[in-house]
């Protein structure tokens, strides 16, 4: 697992502490946010802070999954996502 993956898992774990790493990696972001909309806002804030990117909640919902968010972060310019 890369450092980027580890950091994203930590963001998800902070917001959804009852989920295992495997559940996080397989998660559907929309269903998680349907359970707790405040958690969605919190996750966006954590991702913004952790990776120095500006992601809006609608953008995150469009990405839909942990893997899609990870790919989004990988596609950012290296200067936009520190420590990859």
N, CA, C and O atoms as CSV, one atom per row, in Angstrom:
chain,resi,resn,atom,element,x,y,z
A,1,UNK,N,N,0.850,-1.174,0.000
A,1,UNK,CA,C,0.000,0.000,0.000
A,1,UNK,C,C,0.896,1.237,0.000
A,1,UNK,O,O,1.899,1.297,0.712
A,2,UNK,N,N,0.521,2.200,-0.795
A,2,UNK,CA,C,1.305,3.429,-0.885
A,2,UNK,C,C,0.956,4.381,0.262
A,2,UNK,O,O,-0.050,4.219,0.953
A,3,UNK,N,N,1.809,5.359,0.432
A,3,UNK,CA,C,1.554,6.366,1.460
A,3,UNK,C,C,0.244,7.102,1.180
A,3,UNK,O,O,-0.505,7.421,2.103
A,4,UNK,N,N,-0.026,7.367,-0.089
A,4,UNK,CA,C,-1.268,8.047,-0.467
A,4,UNK,C,C,-2.479,7.225,-0.027
A,4,UNK,O,O,-3.432,7.767,0.533
A,5,UNK,N,N,-2.439,5.928,-0.282
A,5,UNK,CA,C,-3.543,5.054,0.140
A,5,UNK,C,C,-3.691,5.052,1.659
A,5,UNK,O,O,-4.799,5.153,2.186
A,6,UNK,N,N,-2.568,4.937,2.350
A,6,UNK,CA,C,-2.597,4.947,3.820
A,6,UNK,C,C,-3.244,6.223,4.353
A,6,UNK,O,O,-4.066,6.178,5.269
A,7,UNK,N,N,-2.873,7.340,3.780
A,7,UNK,CA,C,-3.405,8.623,4.236
A,7,UNK,C,C,-4.901,8.728,3.974
A,7,UNK,O,O,-5.648,9.249,4.803
A,8,UNK,N,N,-5.340,8.230,2.812
A,8,UNK,CA,C,-6.771,8.283,2.509
A,8,UNK,C,C,-7.552,7.340,3.418
A,8,UNK,O,O,-8.646,7.682,3.868
A,9,UNK,N,N,-7.009,6.169,3.690
A,9,UNK,CA,C,-7.659,5.242,4.629
A,9,UNK,C,C,-7.794,5.913,5.994
A,9,UNK,O,O,-8.834,5.792,6.642
A,10,UNK,N,N,-6.760,6.612,6.431
A,10,UNK,CA,C,-6.832,7.309,7.742
A,10,UNK,C,C,-7.928,8.364,7.747
A,10,UNK,O,O,-8.619,8.531,8.751
A,11,UNK,N,N,-8.095,9.077,6.636
A,11,UNK,CA,C,-9.172,10.072,6.558
A,11,UNK,C,C,-10.529,9.390,6.731
A,11,UNK,O,O,-11.359,9.831,7.526
A,12,UNK,N,N,-10.742,8.317,5.982
A,12,UNK,CA,C,-12.007,7.581,6.084
A,12,UNK,C,C,-12.188,7.019,7.495
A,12,UNK,O,O,-13.278,7.101,8.060
A,13,UNK,N,N,-11.122,6.446,8.064
A,13,UNK,CA,C,-11.209,5.844,9.403
A,13,UNK,C,C,-11.549,6.865,10.468
A,13,UNK,O,O,-12.239,6.553,11.438
A,14,UNK,N,N,-11.068,8.080,10.292
A,14,UNK,CA,C,-11.375,9.140,11.260
A,14,UNK,C,C,-12.863,9.463,11.275
A,14,UNK,O,O,-13.432,9.783,12.319
A,15,UNK,N,N,-13.486,9.375,10.102
A,15,UNK,CA,C,-14.895,9.730,9.977
A,15,UNK,C,C,-15.796,8.521,10.215
A,15,UNK,O,O,-16.888,8.650,10.769
A,16,UNK,N,N,-15.331,7.349,9.795
A,16,UNK,CA,C,-16.116,6.112,9.921
A,16,UNK,C,C,-15.295,5.076,10.700
A,16,UNK,O,O,-14.815,4.103,10.117
A,17,UNK,N,N,-15.130,5.277,12.013
A,17,UNK,CA,C,-14.227,4.420,12.799
A,17,UNK,C,C,-14.678,2.967,12.928
A,17,UNK,O,O,-13.870,2.110,13.288
A,18,UNK,N,N,-15.922,2.672,12.649
A,18,UNK,CA,C,-16.391,1.289,12.782
A,18,UNK,C,C,-16.096,0.451,11.539
A,18,UNK,O,O,-16.258,-0.769,11.563
A,19,UNK,N,N,-15.666,1.093,10.459
A,19,UNK,CA,C,-15.374,0.355,9.231
A,19,UNK,C,C,-13.949,-0.188,9.256
A,19,UNK,O,O,-13.015,0.494,9.678
A,20,UNK,N,N,-13.805,-1.427,8.794
A,20,UNK,CA,C,-12.465,-1.992,8.647
A,20,UNK,C,C,-11.810,-1.397,7.410
A,20,UNK,O,O,-12.474,-0.755,6.597
A,21,UNK,N,N,-10.510,-1.612,7.272
A,21,UNK,CA,C,-9.816,-1.108,6.087
A,21,UNK,C,C,-10.406,-1.712,4.816
A,21,UNK,O,O,-10.554,-1.016,3.812
A,22,UNK,N,N,-10.741,-2.993,4.851
A,22,UNK,CA,C,-11.341,-3.643,3.682
A,22,UNK,C,C,-12.697,-3.022,3.340
A,22,UNK,O,O,-13.012,-2.825,2.167
A,23,UNK,N,N,-13.494,-2.715,4.360
A,23,UNK,CA,C,-14.791,-2.080,4.126
A,23,UNK,C,C,-14.616,-0.671,3.557
A,23,UNK,O,O,-15.385,-0.247,2.694
A,24,UNK,N,N,-13.614,0.044,4.039
A,24,UNK,CA,C,-13.345,1.387,3.520
A,24,UNK,C,C,-12.991,1.311,2.048
A,24,UNK,O,O,-13.521,2.072,1.239
A,25,UNK,N,N,-12.096,0.395,1.693
A,25,UNK,CA,C,-11.648,0.266,0.310
A,25,UNK,C,C,-12.783,-0.140,-0.632
A,25,UNK,O,O,-12.750,0.186,-1.819
A,26,UNK,N,N,-13.775,-0.841,-0.116
A,26,UNK,CA,C,-14.898,-1.298,-0.931
A,26,UNK,C,C,-16.116,-0.382,-0.818
A,26,UNK,O,O,-17.167,-0.664,-1.393
A,27,UNK,N,N,-15.970,0.707,-0.078
A,27,UNK,CA,C,-17.138,1.528,0.243
A,27,UNK,C,C,-17.672,2.314,-0.942
A,27,UNK,O,O,-16.942,2.728,-1.843
A,28,UNK,N,N,-18.978,2.496,-0.894
A,28,UNK,CA,C,-19.693,3.394,-1.806
A,28,UNK,C,C,-19.923,4.676,-1.012
A,28,UNK,O,O,-20.679,4.688,-0.041
A,29,UNK,N,N,-19.275,5.735,-1.429
A,29,UNK,CA,C,-19.317,6.994,-0.686
A,29,UNK,C,C,-20.751,7.498,-0.519
A,29,UNK,O,O,-21.111,7.996,0.547
A,30,UNK,N,N,-21.555,7.373,-1.547
A,30,UNK,CA,C,-22.924,7.881,-1.489
A,30,UNK,C,C,-23.710,7.181,-0.382
A,30,UNK,O,O,-24.425,7.840,0.373
A,31,UNK,N,N,-23.589,5.865,-0.275
A,31,UNK,CA,C,-24.336,5.156,0.768
A,31,UNK,C,C,-23.829,5.529,2.158
A,31,UNK,O,O,-24.616,5.612,3.101
A,32,UNK,N,N,-22.520,5.756,2.296
A,32,UNK,CA,C,-21.994,6.194,3.591
A,32,UNK,C,C,-22.554,7.559,3.967
A,32,UNK,O,O,-22.918,7.791,5.120
A,33,UNK,N,N,-22.621,8.457,2.996
A,33,UNK,CA,C,-23.109,9.801,3.261
A,33,UNK,C,C,-24.608,9.811,3.498
A,33,UNK,O,O,-25.108,10.660,4.237
A,34,UNK,N,N,-25.332,8.888,2.888
A,34,UNK,CA,C,-26.769,8.786,3.144
A,34,UNK,C,C,-27.023,8.429,4.610
A,34,UNK,O,O,-28.023,8.846,5.193
A,35,UNK,N,N,-26.108,7.652,5.198
A,35,UNK,CA,C,-26.245,7.281,6.602
A,35,UNK,C,C,-25.936,8.453,7.528
A,35,UNK,O,O,-26.521,8.578,8.604
A,36,UNK,N,N,-25.011,9.311,7.098
A,36,UNK,CA,C,-24.582,10.411,7.953
A,36,UNK,C,C,-24.039,11.544,7.080
A,36,UNK,O,O,-22.868,11.539,6.700
A,37,UNK,N,N,-24.898,12.511,6.766
A,37,UNK,CA,C,-24.482,13.599,5.869
A,37,UNK,C,C,-23.404,14.486,6.490
A,37,UNK,O,O,-22.569,15.034,5.770
A,38,UNK,N,N,-23.409,14.634,7.807
A,38,UNK,CA,C,-22.362,15.411,8.464
A,38,UNK,C,C,-21.006,14.733,8.274
A,38,UNK,O,O,-19.982,15.405,8.146
A,39,UNK,N,N,-21.003,13.422,8.257
A,39,UNK,CA,C,-19.760,12.682,8.024
A,39,UNK,C,C,-19.198,13.000,6.640
A,39,UNK,O,O,-17.982,13.069,6.466
A,40,UNK,N,N,-20.064,13.191,5.671
A,40,UNK,CA,C,-19.616,13.544,4.324
A,40,UNK,C,C,-18.893,14.872,4.310
A,40,UNK,O,O,-17.844,15.010,3.682
A,41,UNK,N,N,-19.443,15.833,4.991
A,41,UNK,CA,C,-18.822,17.151,5.070
A,41,UNK,C,C,-17.483,17.041,5.799
A,41,UNK,O,O,-16.498,17.663,5.400
A,42,UNK,N,N,-17.453,16.259,6.852
A,42,UNK,CA,C,-16.225,16.064,7.615
A,42,UNK,C,C,-15.151,15.391,6.767
A,42,UNK,O,O,-13.985,15.785,6.808
A,43,UNK,N,N,-15.543,14.373,5.996
A,43,UNK,CA,C,-14.580,13.680,5.136
A,43,UNK,C,C,-14.004,14.622,4.090
A,43,UNK,O,O,-12.801,14.600,3.831
A,44,UNK,N,N,-14.842,15.440,3.492
A,44,UNK,CA,C,-14.366,16.423,2.510
A,44,UNK,C,C,-13.334,17.341,3.156
A,44,UNK,O,O,-12.283,17.605,2.571
A,45,UNK,N,N,-13.629,17.822,4.351
A,45,UNK,CA,C,-12.703,18.722,5.045
A,45,UNK,C,C,-11.374,18.023,5.348
A,45,UNK,O,O,-10.305,18.616,5.198
A,46,UNK,N,N,-11.451,16.769,5.772
A,46,UNK,CA,C,-10.224,16.027,6.071
A,46,UNK,C,C,-9.384,15.799,4.816
A,46,UNK,O,O,-8.163,15.956,4.847
A,47,UNK,N,N,-10.032,15.432,3.720
A,47,UNK,CA,C,-9.302,15.219,2.465
A,47,UNK,C,C,-8.676,16.517,1.992
A,47,UNK,O,O,-7.522,16.537,1.564
A,48,UNK,N,N,-9.436,17.600,2.070
A,48,UNK,CA,C,-8.898,18.912,1.694
A,48,UNK,C,C,-7.650,19.242,2.512
A,48,UNK,O,O,-6.628,19.663,1.971
A,49,UNK,N,N,-7.756,19.043,3.812
A,49,UNK,CA,C,-6.648,19.377,4.706
A,49,UNK,C,C,-5.466,18.432,4.505
A,49,UNK,O,O,-4.325,18.885,4.415
A,50,UNK,N,N,-5.718,17.155,4.435
A,50,UNK,CA,C,-4.646,16.157,4.341
A,50,UNK,C,C,-3.858,16.267,3.037
A,50,UNK,O,O,-2.634,16.137,3.030
A,51,UNK,N,N,-4.574,16.508,1.932
A,51,UNK,CA,C,-3.934,16.472,0.624
A,51,UNK,C,C,-3.769,17.844,-0.012
A,51,UNK,O,O,-3.199,17.955,-1.098
A,52,UNK,N,N,-4.256,18.887,0.645
A,52,UNK,CA,C,-4.101,20.226,0.112
A,52,UNK,C,C,-4.843,20.438,-1.194
A,52,UNK,O,O,-4.415,21.218,-2.045
A,53,UNK,N,N,-5.952,19.741,-1.345
A,53,UNK,CA,C,-6.778,19.898,-2.548
A,53,UNK,C,C,-8.109,20.504,-2.144
A,53,UNK,O,O,-8.486,20.478,-0.972
A,54,UNK,N,N,-8.809,21.043,-3.106
A,54,UNK,CA,C,-10.114,21.617,-2.841
A,54,UNK,C,C,-11.163,20.738,-3.516
A,54,UNK,O,O,-11.374,20.827,-4.726
A,55,UNK,N,N,-11.809,19.902,-2.736
A,55,UNK,CA,C,-12.844,19.009,-3.236
A,55,UNK,C,C,-14.163,19.448,-2.621
A,55,UNK,O,O,-14.271,19.582,-1.402
A,56,UNK,N,N,-15.151,19.669,-3.452
A,56,UNK,CA,C,-16.481,20.002,-2.952
A,56,UNK,C,C,-17.246,18.709,-2.703
A,56,UNK,O,O,-16.958,17.684,-3.321
A,57,UNK,N,N,-18.214,18.756,-1.802
A,57,UNK,CA,C,-19.015,17.575,-1.501
A,57,UNK,C,C,-19.660,16.990,-2.755
A,57,UNK,O,O,-19.618,15.771,-2.924
A,58,UNK,N,N,-20.258,17.793,-3.648
A,58,UNK,CA,C,-20.830,17.207,-4.862
A,58,UNK,C,C,-19.778,16.480,-5.722
A,58,UNK,O,O,-20.072,15.454,-6.336
A,59,UNK,N,N,-18.564,17.018,-5.758
A,59,UNK,CA,C,-17.495,16.356,-6.500
A,59,UNK,C,C,-17.154,15.012,-5.880
A,59,UNK,O,O,-16.951,14.024,-6.586
A,60,UNK,N,N,-17.093,14.980,-4.555
A,60,UNK,CA,C,-16.776,13.742,-3.861
A,60,UNK,C,C,-17.876,12.712,-4.085
A,60,UNK,O,O,-17.590,11.529,-4.269
A,61,UNK,N,N,-19.110,13.146,-4.072
A,61,UNK,CA,C,-20.219,12.222,-4.318
A,61,UNK,C,C,-20.174,11.674,-5.744
A,61,UNK,O,O,-20.556,10.529,-5.984
A,62,UNK,N,N,-19.712,12.486,-6.682
A,62,UNK,CA,C,-19.591,12.034,-8.064
A,62,UNK,C,C,-18.495,10.978,-8.198
A,62,UNK,O,O,-18.595,10.083,-9.037
A,63,UNK,N,N,-17.463,11.078,-7.384
A,63,UNK,CA,C,-16.383,10.098,-7.436
A,63,UNK,C,C,-16.864,8.731,-6.937
A,63,UNK,O,O,-16.407,7.702,-7.435
A,64,UNK,N,N,-17.763,8.707,-5.977
A,64,UNK,CA,C,-18.530,7.551,-5.530
A,64,UNK,C,C,-17.810,6.491,-4.703
A,64,UNK,O,O,-18.470,5.814,-3.915
A,65,UNK,N,N,-16.518,6.309,-4.831
A,65,UNK,CA,C,-15.873,5.212,-4.105
A,65,UNK,C,C,-14.492,5.607,-3.609
A,65,UNK,O,O,-13.905,6.592,-4.058
A,66,UNK,N,N,-13.993,4.821,-2.679
A,66,UNK,CA,C,-12.640,5.024,-2.176
A,66,UNK,C,C,-11.651,4.989,-3.330
A,66,UNK,O,O,-10.787,5.860,-3.435
A,67,UNK,N,N,-11.770,4.002,-4.187
A,67,UNK,CA,C,-10.834,3.848,-5.307
A,67,UNK,C,C,-10.907,5.038,-6.260
A,67,UNK,O,O,-9.874,5.488,-6.756
A,68,UNK,N,N,-12.099,5.552,-6.524
A,68,UNK,CA,C,-12.249,6.709,-7.414
A,68,UNK,C,C,-11.620,7.956,-6.791
A,68,UNK,O,O,-11.005,8.760,-7.492
A,69,UNK,N,N,-11.773,8.116,-5.482
A,69,UNK,CA,C,-11.157,9.252,-4.798
A,69,UNK,C,C,-9.639,9.110,-4.850
A,69,UNK,O,O,-8.926,10.085,-5.090
A,70,UNK,N,N,-9.151,7.900,-4.625
A,70,UNK,CA,C,-7.716,7.638,-4.702
A,70,UNK,C,C,-7.183,7.978,-6.091
A,70,UNK,O,O,-6.136,8.612,-6.215
A,71,UNK,N,N,-7.885,7.567,-7.119
A,71,UNK,CA,C,-7.470,7.857,-8.487
A,71,UNK,C,C,-7.487,9.361,-8.753
A,71,UNK,O,O,-6.588,9.891,-9.406
A,72,UNK,N,N,-8.502,10.036,-8.250
A,72,UNK,CA,C,-8.577,11.491,-8.373
A,72,UNK,C,C,-7.332,12.140,-7.770
A,72,UNK,O,O,-6.736,13.034,-8.372
A,73,UNK,N,N,-6.945,11.684,-6.580
A,73,UNK,CA,C,-5.769,12.246,-5.917
A,73,UNK,C,C,-4.491,11.924,-6.676
A,73,UNK,O,O,-3.588,12.757,-6.756
A,74,UNK,N,N,-4.409,10.732,-7.229
A,74,UNK,CA,C,-3.232,10.355,-8.024
A,74,UNK,C,C,-3.107,11.197,-9.281
A,74,UNK,O,O,-1.995,11.465,-9.735
A,75,UNK,N,N,-4.220,11.614,-9.846
A,75,UNK,CA,C,-4.212,12.386,-11.085
A,75,UNK,C,C,-3.900,13.858,-10.874
A,75,UNK,O,O,-3.705,14.596,-11.840
A,76,UNK,N,N,-3.851,14.285,-9.637
A,76,UNK,CA,C,-3.499,15.674,-9.348
A,76,UNK,C,C,-2.025,15.868,-9.664
A,76,UNK,O,O,-1.254,14.909,-9.643
A,77,UNK,N,N,-1.637,17.074,-9.951
A,77,UNK,CA,C,-0.222,17.371,-10.147
A,77,UNK,C,C,0.522,17.034,-8.857
A,77,UNK,O,O,-0.014,17.244,-7.769
A,78,UNK,N,N,1.739,16.519,-8.957
A,78,UNK,CA,C,2.478,16.152,-7.736
A,78,UNK,C,C,2.548,17.267,-6.709
A,78,UNK,O,O,2.521,17.000,-5.507
A,79,UNK,N,N,2.636,18.493,-7.150
A,79,UNK,CA,C,2.684,19.610,-6.196
A,79,UNK,C,C,1.352,19.823,-5.498
A,79,UNK,O,O,1.290,20.469,-4.452
A,80,UNK,N,N,0.276,19.277,-6.081
A,80,UNK,CA,C,-1.044,19.445,-5.482
A,80,UNK,C,C,-1.352,18.385,-4.446
A,80,UNK,O,O,-2.237,18.575,-3.612
A,81,UNK,N,N,-0.629,17.262,-4.484
A,81,UNK,CA,C,-0.834,16.201,-3.514
A,81,UNK,C,C,0.517,15.859,-2.905
A,81,UNK,O,O,1.250,15.033,-3.450
A,82,UNK,N,N,0.850,16.475,-1.795
A,82,UNK,CA,C,2.159,16.238,-1.189
A,82,UNK,C,C,2.327,14.818,-0.679
A,82,UNK,O,O,1.354,14.178,-0.279
A,83,UNK,N,N,3.546,14.329,-0.692
A,83,UNK,CA,C,3.941,13.050,-0.064
A,83,UNK,C,C,3.419,11.820,-0.771
A,83,UNK,O,O,3.069,10.860,-0.084
A,84,UNK,N,N,3.339,11.774,-2.070
A,84,UNK,CA,C,2.952,10.548,-2.788
A,84,UNK,C,C,4.164,9.717,-3.052
A,84,UNK,O,O,4.059,8.643,-3.645
